[in-house]
Amino acid sequence: MALLALIALLQYPLWLGKGGWRRVWEADRQLQAQREVNQKLEQRNTGLDAEVRDLKSGYEAIEERARFELGLIKQDEIFVQVPQKQP
């Protein structure tokens, strides 16, 4: 009987203590979630870095932004807008 009590006392910290399996599992789940968030942010940062390099190196990116975001056109250029059909 004393042996069973001793085994139970030794098992308690493993399952329910400060460094028990439950807390380790929860920390692992949080770590995995944070890694996913970091991966998405790294992809976004890579895209932003490429966009910054394009803006610094050439006028094509600036022209593209001016056309699509501001609706600007070049001199002697004709703007034609084709409406899309509603489904």
C-alpha positions in Angstrom: 0.0 0.0 0.0 2.8 2.4 0.8 4.4 1.6 -2.5 1.2 2.7 -4.3 1.0 5.9 -2.4 4.7 6.6 -3.2 4.0 6.0 -6.9 1.0 8.2 -6.8 3.0 11.0 -5.2 5.7 10.7 -7.8 3.2 10.7 -10.7 1.3 13.8 -9.4 3.9 16.4 -10.6 4.2 14.7 -14.0 0.5 14.9 -14.8 -0.8 17.9 -12.8 2.2 19.8 -11.5 3.9 23.0 -12.8 5.8 21.3 -15.6 3.2 18.6 -16.2 2.1 17.1 -19.5 -1.0 19.3 -19.7 1.0 22.5 -19.5 3.6 21.2 -21.9 0.9 20.4 -24.4 -0.7 23.8 -24.0 2.7 25.5 -24.5 3.4 23.4 -27.6 0.0 24.4 -29.0 0.7 28.1 -28.4 4.1 27.7 -30.0 2.6 26.1 -33.1 0.0 28.9 -33.4 2.7 31.6 -33.1 4.8 29.9 -35.8 1.9 30.0 -38.2 1.4 33.7 -37.4 5.1 34.4 -37.9 5.0 32.5 -41.3 2.2 34.7 -42.5 3.9 37.8 -41.4 7.2 36.8 -43.1 5.3 36.3 -46.4 3.7 39.7 -46.1 7.1 41.3 -45.3 8.7 39.6 -48.3 5.9 41.1 -50.5 6.4 44.5 -49.0 10.1 44.3 -49.4 9.8 43.5 -53.1 7.3 46.4 -53.5 9.7 48.8 -51.8 12.6 47.6 -54.1 10.4 48.1 -57.1 9.4 51.6 -56.1 13.0 52.6 -55.4 14.5 51.1 -58.6 12.1 52.0 -61.4 9.2 54.1 -62.6 7.0 51.2 -63.8 5.8 50.4 -60.3 5.1 54.1 -59.6 3.2 54.3 -62.9 1.2 51.2 -62.2 0.2 52.5 -58.8 -0.8 55.9 -60.3 -2.9 54.2 -62.9 -4.8 51.7 -60.6 -5.0 53.7 -57.3 -5.4 57.2 -58.6 -6.9 56.6 -62.1 -4.2 58.7 -63.8 -3.5 58.3 -67.5 -0.6 59.4 -69.7 -0.7 62.4 -72.0 -2.4 61.6 -75.4 -3.7 58.4 -74.0 -7.4 57.4 -74.3 -9.1 55.8 -71.3 -11.7 53.2 -72.0 -13.7 51.6 -69.3 -15.7 48.4 -70.0 -18.4 47.7 -67.5 -18.7 44.1 -66.3 -22.0 42.2 -66.5 -23.8 41.6 -63.3 -24.5 37.9 -62.7 
